[in-house]
Amino acid sequence: MPSLETILEKLNATRAGLLRTADSVVPDQWQTSPGDGAWSAAEVIAHLTMVERAVVGGADRILQHAPKPIPFLRRFHLPVRMVENRILRRKTPIPLDPEFLGDKEPMLAGLRSSRERTLTFLHETAGRDLRAYYRPHPFLGNLNLYDWFRVIASHEVRHTKQLQEIVEKLRKQ
């Protein structure tokens, strides 16, 4: 089980890589889809912001109650790192909220704000054992809260790759 420090390091490293890639998107192409049915950079960032807020909000709600016992066999799940793989394409179960779409800089500020909330939450709960609290993930299975924060980092790796693909396709156009 990774330590909280390891999770924080991964969150910081993946965010740095995501922001470097997002910086390479020309503001005029921020909301441009690189192809039929493909997300724009704005849609990727909106999705990441929404997911991170949902994870932290859900974790906050779960911690308001005593942990529910999860049978031992239901604690097994697919590896969190599978989220980083872009070979298996998945449709998000969370539809994009158009309210999260906008110009590049305000959207990146919103993404940074959601990360600040995540880090604040992790620091505020540092004295608690979050392994006892579980939530189901739509593809991986039941994850404890530490795993959910690892998912945020792996999810950013996945979508950083997607942003790189968007940048390359837009350059070719």
Sequence and secondary structure as in RCSB ss.txt:
>XXXX:A:sequence
MPSLETILEKLNATRAGLLRTADSVVPDQWQTSPGDGAWSAAEVIAHLTMVERAVVGGADRILQHAPKPIPFLRR
FHLPVRMVENRILRRKTPIPLDPEFLGDKEPMLAGLRSSRERTLTFLHETAGRDLRAYYRPHPFLGNLNLYDWFR
VIASHEVRHTKQLQEIVEKLRKQ
>XXXX:A:secstr
   HHHHHHHHHHHHHHHHHHHHTS GGGTT  SSTT   HHHHHHHHHHHHHHHHHHHHHHTTS      GGGG
    GGGGG SSS    SS   GGG   HHHHHHHHHHHHHHHHHHHHHTTTS GGG EEEETTTEEEEHHHHHH
HHHHHHHHHHHHHHHHHHHHHH 
